[in-house]
Amino acid sequence: MAYHFIGIKGTGMAALAEILHDEKKEVRGSDIEKYIFTQDGLEQRGIEILPFSKDNIQNGDTVIIGLSFDEKHPEVKAALDNPTVKTYYYNDYLGHLLERYTSICVAGTHGKSTTTGILSTVLAKSESTGFLIGDGHGHMPEDAKNFILESCEFKRHFLAYRPDYAIITNIELDHIDYYKDMDDYLSAFQSFVDQIKTCAVICGDDPYLKKLNYPVKTIRYGLYEGNDFRALNVYQGEDGIEYDVYHDGKLLQHVSLSETGYPFLINSLGVFALSYTLGMKPEVIEEGLQEYKGINRRFVEEKVGASVLIDDYAHHPTAIEYMIDAARKRYPSLKVVALYKPDRYSRLQYFLDRFASALSKADQVCLLDFPANAKREDETITVTIQDLLDKIENAKLLKIDEESAAVLKEMGPAVYLFMSSKDIYLLKDLLKEQLEKEVQEEAE
């Protein structure tokens, strides 16, 4: 009577597997043999990871299917053909799991993972709280009252959820391989909003969030007038962020945080707004914000000698702009080397000029080609990595190998900003090894 995950190394799947393991369920899964960072947490819990095989499906199993798998996959077919096996797609199972807790979904084009991570840290200071973050981390205490779920809009997957509360961070057109246009994208968010049961907490500065109709109580946060919660007297520097939280025109709390950049500022304010709405004291919320330790692949900093290596999931032009700006604010004396590996041909073709503009804000740009298994969505998608290279002055094309790491090392000292939803962190690891060796040799 095990829970078997098809595609267990996917970020959401790994996090859900960890949650079920915390609930004392027997959990195993299958995936490709290539190393993916999400397997670290699975292996720490002793969760078995098998190669794909139809023989992995056992009588009486509950099988959870990753969203990138269809009925043609041998394990999926074996599960569906076995009358003793219960099958769920990932988001459908989560929809059922949410019903057992006070549920909070975090949605929006940008900032979902970070906001989910911050909120889980803050709410845990008030009540036992479980969470699922899209960085591959999940946790469910035995006495959990709350469950916070990062909720992705891709292919309308978040419509499987009917949360009690939701934070919506922003709306900006994405996933253009699925959504026809902005109206189509907005319609998905409207459908999601229609399913919120109690309260929606939204960024009131966002122009597209203003266009939605909210059938439940709505709390707005942001920097500008008209919001219920505002961040005023904002300071950003090398040491982090400071701001004052005002609620309905009255000062609630001064907040001082070690992180840098607009995304963290606005996302922490959204967490403050929901936490206060749920009854937490302002000073306790601020303590929780300070205790947040970060999540996988979201502005993760490593200092090696005089250089800094930052790994981030950014794969949209807006996110890239934010990351470069945050790196400059945090390390104003270092040049910024921006590295980017695209994930979807359709995204690069649609946003080609914006990607070029965003990346050009760095001092040096290095690009990596698409993953070998990336597919062109249709015959109209003709873009190549060369098209992006041609639009960025002095951009270099690198690979994930020692030679490319050596090229990067010669650019230092610098802030190296590795950005992609794919495996660009492997090049970061190679550069780190070379930099550490250099530091050691200089010390001898």
C-alpha positions in Angstrom: 0.0 0.0 0.0 2.6 2.5 -1.1 2.5 5.9 -2.7 4.4 5.7 -5.9 5.4 9.0 -7.7 6.0 8.9 -11.5 8.5 11.7 -12.0 9.5 12.0 -8.4 12.4 14.4 -9.0 10.1 17.1 -10.3 10.1 20.1 -7.9 6.5 19.8 -6.9 6.5 16.0 -6.9 9.6 15.8 -4.7 8.0 18.3 -2.2 4.7 16.3 -2.1 6.6 13.0 -1.7 8.3 14.6 1.4 5.0 15.7 2.8 3.5 12.1 2.5 6.7 10.7 4.1 6.2 13.2 7.0 2.6 11.8 7.3 4.2 8.3 7.8 3.1 7.0 4.4 5.3 4.5 2.5 6.7 6.5 -0.4 8.8 5.6 -3.4 9.1 6.9 -6.9 10.7 6.7 -10.3 12.6 9.1 -12.5 15.6 9.5 -14.8 19.0 8.6 -13.4 20.6 12.0 -14.1 21.2 14.0 -10.9 18.6 16.7 -10.1 19.0 18.8 -7.0 15.5 17.8 -5.7 16.7 14.3 -5.0 18.9 15.5 -2.1 15.8 16.0 0.2 14.3 12.7 -1.0 17.5 10.7 -0.2 17.8 12.4 3.2 14.4 11.0 4.1 15.4 7.5 2.7 12.8 7.7 -0.1 13.6 5.1 -2.8 14.1 6.5 -6.3 13.9 3.8 -9.1 14.5 3.9 -12.8 11.3 4.0 -14.9 9.7 0.6 -15.3 6.1 -0.7 -15.6 7.1 -3.2 -13.0 7.3 -0.4 -10.4 3.5 -0.3 -10.2 2.3 -2.7 -7.5 -1.2 -3.9 -6.6 -2.8 -1.6 -4.1 -0.5 1.3 -4.8 -1.7 4.9 -4.9 0.1 6.4 -7.9 0.7 10.1 -8.3 1.5 11.1 -11.8 3.7 14.1 -12.7 2.1 16.6 -15.0 4.6 16.1 -17.8 3.6 12.4 -18.2 0.7 11.0 -20.3 -0.9 7.7 -20.9 1.8 6.6 -23.3 4.3 6.3 -20.5 4.7 2.7 -19.5 4.2 3.3 -15.8 1.2 5.5 -16.3 -0.4 2.9 -18.6 0.4 0.1 -16.0 -1.2 2.2 -13.3 -4.3 3.0 -15.2 -4.7 -0.6 -16.4 -4.5 -2.0 -12.9 -8.0 -1.9 -11.1 -6.4 -2.2 -7.7 -4.4 1.0 -8.2 -5.7 4.5 -7.4 -4.3 7.2 -9.7 -4.1 10.9 -9.3 -2.3 13.6 -11.3 -0.2 15.8 -9.0 -2.5 18.8 -8.8 -5.6 16.7 -8.4 -4.1 15.0 -5.4 -3.1 18.3 -3.9 -6.7 19.5 -4.3 -7.8 16.7 -2.0 -5.0 17.3 0.5 -5.9 21.0 0.8 -9.3 20.1 2.2 -7.9 18.7 5.4 -6.3 22.0 6.5 -6.8 25.7 6.6 -5.5 26.2 3.1 -3.5 29.0 1.7 -2.5 29.1 -2.0 0.2 31.4 -3.3 -0.3 32.3 -7.0 1.1 34.8 -9.4 3.5 35.0 -12.4 6.6 35.9 -10.2 7.5 35.3 -6.6 5.4 32.3 -5.8 8.2 30.1 -4.3 9.8 32.9 -2.3 6.5 34.1 -0.9 5.5 30.5 0.0 8.8 30.1 1.8 8.5 33.3 3.7 4.9 32.7 4.7 5.7 29.2 5.9 8.4 30.6 8.2 6.2 33.3 9.6 3.0 31.3 10.2 4.9 28.6 11.9 5.5 31.1 14.7 1.8 31.2 15.4 0.4 27.7 14.4 1.7 24.4 13.2 2.1 24.8 9.4 2.8 22.5 6.5 4.0 23.8 3.2 4.8 22.8 -0.4 7.3 25.0 -2.2 8.2 24.7 -5.9 11.9 24.4 -5.0 11.4 20.8 -4.2 10.8 21.2 -0.4 7.7 20.1 1.4 6.9 19.5 5.1 3.9 18.5 7.1 4.0 18.4 10.9 1.8 15.8 12.6 -0.3 18.5 14.2 -0.4 20.9 11.2 -3.4 23.3 11.1 -2.3 25.3 8.0 -1.1 24.1 4.6 0.5 26.6 2.3 0.7 25.6 -1.3 2.7 27.2 -4.2 0.1 27.2 -7.0 1.2 27.3 -10.6 -1.0 28.7 -13.4 0.6 26.7 -16.2 -2.1 24.9 -18.1 -4.6 26.2 -15.5 -3.2 23.6 -13.0 -4.1 25.8 -10.0 -7.8 25.4 -10.8 -7.7 22.1 -9.0 -7.4 24.1 -5.8 -10.2 25.7 -3.7 -8.2 27.5 -0.9 -9.5 29.3 2.1 -7.0 32.1 1.6 -4.7 33.1 -1.3 -1.9 35.6 -1.9 -1.6 36.7 -5.6 1.7 38.4 -6.1 1.3 39.8 -9.7 0.2 39.0 -13.2 2.4 39.2 -16.3 1.9 37.2 -19.4 3.8 33.9 -19.4 3.5 30.3 -20.6 2.8 31.6 -24.1 3.1 28.1 -25.4 -0.3 27.4 -23.7 -2.1 30.8 -23.3 -3.3 32.5 -26.4 -3.0 36.0 -25.2 -3.3 38.2 -22.1 -7.1 37.8 -22.0 -6.7 34.1 -21.9 -4.1 34.3 -19.1 -6.3 36.7 -17.1 -9.3 34.4 -17.5 -7.3 31.6 -15.8 -6.6 33.9 -12.8 -10.2 35.0 -12.7 -11.3 31.4 -12.5 -8.8 30.8 -9.7 -10.0 33.9 -7.8 -13.6 32.6 -8.1 -12.6 29.5 -6.1 -11.1 31.3 -3.1 -13.4 30.7 -0.1 -12.5 33.4 2.5 -10.0 36.1 1.6 -7.7 37.2 -1.3 -4.6 39.1 -0.5 -3.3 40.8 -3.7 -0.6 43.3 -4.7 -2.7 46.4 -5.3 0.0 48.0 -7.4 -0.4 45.4 -10.1 -2.4 46.7 -13.0 -3.8 43.3 -14.1 -4.8 42.2 -10.6 -6.9 45.4 -10.5 -8.9 44.1 -13.5 -10.2 41.0 -11.7 -13.5 40.7 -9.9 -13.1 39.4 -6.3 -16.2 37.6 -4.8 -14.6 37.4 -1.3 -13.0 39.8 1.1 -9.9 41.4 -0.6 -6.8 42.8 1.1 -4.4 44.9 -1.0 -0.8 45.6 -0.3 1.8 47.6 -2.1 3.9 50.8 -2.2 1.3 53.2 -3.4 -1.8 54.9 -2.1 -5.0 53.0 -2.1 -3.5 49.8 -0.6 -4.6 48.5 2.8 -1.0 47.7 3.7 1.8 49.9 2.5 5.6 49.8 2.7 6.9 53.4 3.3 10.3 54.9 4.1 11.9 52.1 2.1 15.7 51.8 2.2 17.7 49.2 0.2 21.5 48.8 0.5 24.3 46.3 0.8 23.0 45.2 4.2 19.4 44.5 3.1 16.0 46.2 3.2 14.3 48.4 5.8 10.7 49.7 5.6 7.8 50.7 7.7 4.5 48.8 7.4 1.4 51.0 7.5 -2.1 49.6 7.7 -5.0 51.9 6.9 -2.7 54.9 7.4 -1.3 53.9 10.8 2.2 52.6 11.5 2.2 49.0 12.4 5.8 47.9 12.4 9.3 48.8 11.3 10.8 45.9 9.3 14.6 45.3 8.8 15.7 42.3 6.7 19.0 41.1 5.3 17.7 40.3 1.8 17.9 42.8 -1.1 15.7 43.7 -4.1 12.2 44.7 -4.9 10.8 41.2 -5.2 11.7 40.4 -1.6 10.4 43.7 -0.4 7.0 43.3 -2.0 6.7 39.6 -1.3 7.5 40.1 2.4 4.9 42.9 2.6 2.3 40.5 1.1 3.2 37.9 3.8 2.9 40.6 6.4 -0.6 41.5 5.2 -1.9 38.0 5.3 -0.3 37.1 8.6 -1.7 40.2 10.2 -5.1 39.4 8.7 -4.9 36.0 10.3 -4.4 37.6 13.7 -0.6 37.6 14.2 1.0 40.4 16.1 3.2 42.8 14.0 6.4 42.2 16.1 6.0 38.4 15.8 5.5 38.7 12.0 8.7 40.7 11.8 10.6 38.1 13.8 9.4 35.5 11.4 10.5 37.5 8.4 14.0 37.8 10.0 14.1 34.1 10.6 13.5 33.2 6.9 16.6 31.4 5.6 15.8 31.3 1.9 14.9 28.4 -0.5 16.6 26.4 -3.2 17.5 28.3 -6.4 16.1 31.7 -5.3 18.9 34.2 -5.1 21.1 31.7 -3.3 24.5 33.4 -2.6 27.9 31.7 -2.2 31.0 33.8 -1.6 34.3 32.4 -2.8 37.3 34.6 -2.4 36.5 38.1 -3.8 33.7 36.8 -6.0 30.0 35.9 -5.3 28.1 33.2 -7.0 24.3 33.5 -7.1 21.9 30.8 -8.3 18.4 31.8 -9.2 15.4 30.3 -11.0 14.8 33.4 -13.0 13.6 32.5 -16.5 11.4 35.5 -17.5 12.8 39.0 -18.6 11.1 40.7 -15.6 12.7 38.3 -13.1 16.1 38.7 -14.8 15.8 42.5 -14.4 15.0 42.2 -10.8 17.9 39.8 -10.1 20.5 42.0 -11.8 19.2 45.0 -9.9 19.3 43.2 -6.6 22.8 42.0 -7.3 24.0 45.6 -8.0 22.4 46.9 -4.8 23.9 44.1 -2.7 27.4 44.2 -4.2 27.8 47.7 -5.7 31.6 47.5 -6.0 31.6 44.3 -8.1 30.8 43.9 -11.8 27.8 41.7 -12.6 28.2 38.7 -14.9 24.8 37.5 -16.0 24.4 33.9 -17.2 21.2 32.6 -18.7 20.1 29.3 -20.1 16.6 29.4 -21.8 14.1 26.7 -21.2 11.3 27.1 -23.8 11.7 28.1 -27.4 8.3 29.8 -27.4 9.2 32.0 -24.4 12.4 33.2 -25.9 10.8 33.9 -29.3 7.9 35.9 -27.8 10.1 37.9 -25.4 13.3 38.0 -27.4 13.8 41.8 -27.3 12.9 41.9 -23.7 15.4 39.2 -22.8 18.1 41.1 -24.7 17.2 44.3 -22.9 17.1 42.7 -19.4 20.3 40.8 -19.8 22.1 43.9 -21.2 21.8 45.6 -17.8 24.7 43.4 -16.6 28.3 44.2 -17.3 28.9 40.9 -19.1 26.4 38.4 -20.5 27.1 34.7 -21.0 24.5 32.4 -22.6 24.0 28.7 -22.7 22.0 26.9 -25.4 18.7 25.2 -24.8 18.6 21.8 -23.1 19.1 19.0 -25.6 15.6 17.7 -25.0 13.9 21.1 -25.5 11.3 20.9 -28.3 9.9 23.6 -30.5 6.2 23.9 -29.7 5.2 24.3 -33.4 6.5 25.2 -36.8 6.2 28.9 -36.2 8.8 28.8 -33.4 12.1 29.3 -35.2 14.2 31.2 -32.6 17.8 30.0 -31.8 20.2 31.0 -29.1 22.2 32.8 -31.8 19.3 35.2 -32.2 19.7 36.3 -28.6 23.5 36.4 -28.8 23.2 38.8 -31.8 21.1 41.3 -29.8 23.5 41.5 -26.8 26.9 43.3 -27.2 29.9 41.1 -26.4 27.7 38.2 -25.2 29.5 34.8 -25.0 28.1 31.3 -25.6 29.3 28.8 -23.0 28.7 25.2 -22.1 28.5 23.3 -18.9 32.2 22.2 -18.8 35.5 23.0 -17.2 36.6 25.2 -20.2 33.6 27.5 -19.8 34.2 27.6 -16.0 37.8 28.7 -16.7 36.5 31.5 -19.0 34.2 32.7 -16.3 37.0 32.7 -13.7 39.0 35.1 -15.8 36.2 37.6 -15.7 36.4 37.9 -11.9 36.3 39.1 -9.3 32.6 39.5 -10.0 29.0 38.7 -9.0 28.2 35.7 -11.2 24.4 35.5 -11.5 23.3 32.1 -12.8 19.7 32.3 -14.0 17.5 29.5 -15.5 14.8 27.0 -14.6 17.2 24.4 -16.0 20.5 22.9 -14.9 22.7 26.0 -15.1 23.7 25.5 -11.5 26.0 22.7 -12.7 28.2 25.3 -14.3 28.1 27.3 -11.1 29.4 24.3 -9.3 32.3 23.9 -11.7 33.2 27.6 -11.4 33.0 27.3 -7.6 35.5 24.4 -7.6 38.0 26.4 -9.8 37.6 29.5 -7.6 38.1 27.5 -4.4 41.2 25.9 -5.9 42.6 29.3 -6.8 41.9 30.7 -3.3 43.7 27.7 -1.7 46.7 28.0 -4.0 47.0 31.7 -3.1 46.9 30.9 0.6 49.8 28.4 0.3 
